[in-house]
Amino acid sequence: MAFGLNPLVRGRDVGDKVGILVFMGSMVAAAGLLGGLLAAGGLGFSQRLSSALVLGIAALVASLIELKILPLSAPYRKWQVPRDWPARYGRTVGYGMWGGALGVGVLSYIPFASYHVLLIWMFLSGSVLAGIQAGFAYGLGRFLGSVIPGVKMSRHPEATMAFGTLAMSHEEVYRMFQVALLIVVGVIQLTLAKGAAS
């Protein structure tokens, strides 16, 4: 992703700035739309199910998947956004499509189990507004996770390979951090469910 953003973050003209804004806006808007649709679709379920219990179990199962204790993998598509979209459809339209596809998330490659916990949370949030806000937060986070490495690579092109190697070498650290957060979320949600039941 960072490699694909290099032309935008390297550029200094107005078109490049517009491209970044379009990329960010479409990503955040698509993620918010997904969150709102999931929340609307789950309104009936959120009233009948214990959201805290379902989320707690989902978070703990996701952590076991990430730790490879459960011999499962998070469901995801292997498709990735074609890097030639900006060249094929023009900078503004191409980056808008790219951001939108990444913002929706479920269309492209996301192998992390925690993403599916977020989808479940949006589905059971019980509020369309809460779903939209969660989607916006996800979209903004994904934008920052894409553009910050792109800026680093554009400023230090000689170290591009080093940045890539560093990211890969720290993948286990990121995964452990994700697992820790999933366990915390799971424990908190199960505690809330237990308190609500008593």
Backbone hydrogen bonds, N-H to C=O, Kabsch-Sander energy under -0.5 kcal/mol:
donor,donor_aa,acceptor,acceptor_aa,energy
5,L,1,M,-1.4
6,N,2,A,-0.7
6,N,3,F,-0.9
8,L,5,L,-0.9
9,V,5,L,-2.3
10,R,6,N,-2.2
11,G,7,P,-1.1
17,K,13,D,-1.5
18,V,14,V,-2.7
19,G,15,G,-2.4
20,I,16,D,-2.1
21,L,17,K,-2.1
22,V,18,V,-2.8
23,F,19,G,-2.6
24,M,20,I,-2.7
25,G,21,L,-3.1
26,S,22,V,-2.8
27,M,23,F,-1.8
28,V,24,M,-2.7
29,A,25,G,-2.6
30,A,26,S,-2.3
31,A,27,M,-2.1
32,G,28,V,-2.4
33,L,29,A,-2.5
34,L,30,A,-2.4
35,G,31,A,-2.4
36,G,32,G,-2.5
37,L,33,L,-2.7
38,L,34,L,-2.7
39,A,35,G,-2.4
40,A,36,G,-2.5
41,G,37,L,-2.5
42,G,38,L,-1.6
43,L,40,A,-0.9
46,S,42,G,-2.9
47,Q,43,L,-1.0
48,R,44,G,-0.8
48,R,45,F,-0.6
49,L,45,F,-2.6
51,S,49,L,-1.1
54,V,50,S,-2.4
55,L,51,S,-2.8
56,G,52,A,-2.5
57,I,53,L,-2.4
58,A,54,V,-2.7
59,A,55,L,-2.7
60,L,56,G,-2.0
61,V,57,I,-2.7
62,A,58,A,-2.6
63,S,59,A,-2.0
64,L,60,L,-1.8
65,I,61,V,-2.0
66,E,62,A,-2.6
67,L,63,S,-2.0
68,K,65,I,-1.3
69,I,64,L,-2.3
70,L,64,L,-1.5
72,L,70,L,-2.5
77,R,108,S,-0.7
85,W,82,P,-1.4
88,R,84,D,-2.8
89,Y,85,W,-3.3
90,G,86,P,-1.2
94,G,90,G,-2.9
95,Y,91,R,-2.3
96,G,92,T,-1.9
97,M,93,V,-2.7
98,W,94,G,-2.2
99,G,95,Y,-2.7
100,G,96,G,-2.3
101,A,97,M,-2.5
102,L,98,W,-2.2
103,G,99,G,-2.5
104,V,100,G,-2.1
105,G,101,A,-1.2
106,V,104,V,-2.4
108,S,105,G,-1.5
109,Y,79,W,-1.0
110,I,108,S,-0.6
115,Y,112,F,-0.9
116,H,112,F,-0.6
116,H,113,A,-0.8
117,V,113,A,-1.2
118,L,114,S,-1.9
119,L,115,Y,-1.8
120,I,116,H,-2.1
121,W,117,V,-2.5
122,M,118,L,-2.5
123,F,119,L,-2.3
124,L,120,I,-2.2
125,S,122,M,-1.0
131,G,127,S,-2.1
132,I,128,V,-2.4
133,Q,129,L,-2.7
134,A,130,A,-2.4
135,G,131,G,-2.2
136,F,132,I,-2.8
137,A,133,Q,-2.4
138,Y,134,A,-2.3
139,G,135,G,-3.0
140,L,136,F,-2.8
141,G,137,A,-2.3
142,R,138,Y,-2.6
143,F,139,G,-2.2
144,L,140,L,-2.5
145,G,141,G,-2.2
146,S,142,R,-1.0
146,S,143,F,-0.9
147,V,143,F,-3.1
148,I,144,L,-2.1
150,G,146,S,-1.1
151,V,147,V,-2.5
152,K,148,I,-2.2
153,M,149,P,-2.6
154,S,150,G,-2.0
155,R,151,V,-2.0
156,H,152,K,-1.7
159,A,156,H,-2.0
160,T,157,P,-1.4
163,F,159,A,-2.3
164,G,160,T,-2.0
165,T,161,M,-2.6
166,L,162,A,-2.4
167,A,163,F,-2.3
168,M,164,G,-2.1
169,S,165,T,-2.4
170,H,166,L,-1.3
171,E,168,M,-1.2
174,Y,170,H,-2.3
175,R,171,E,-2.6
176,M,172,E,-2.5
177,F,173,V,-2.2
178,Q,174,Y,-2.4
179,V,175,R,-2.4
180,A,176,M,-2.5
181,L,177,F,-2.1
182,L,178,Q,-2.4
183,I,179,V,-2.6
184,V,180,A,-2.2
185,V,181,L,-2.8
186,G,182,L,-2.9
187,V,183,I,-2.7
188,I,184,V,-2.5
189,Q,185,V,-2.7
190,L,186,G,-2.4
191,T,187,V,-2.2
192,L,188,I,-2.4
193,A,189,Q,-2.5
194,K,190,L,-2.3
195,G,191,T,-2.4
196,A,192,L,-2.3
197,A,193,A,-1.8
198,S,194,K,-1.4
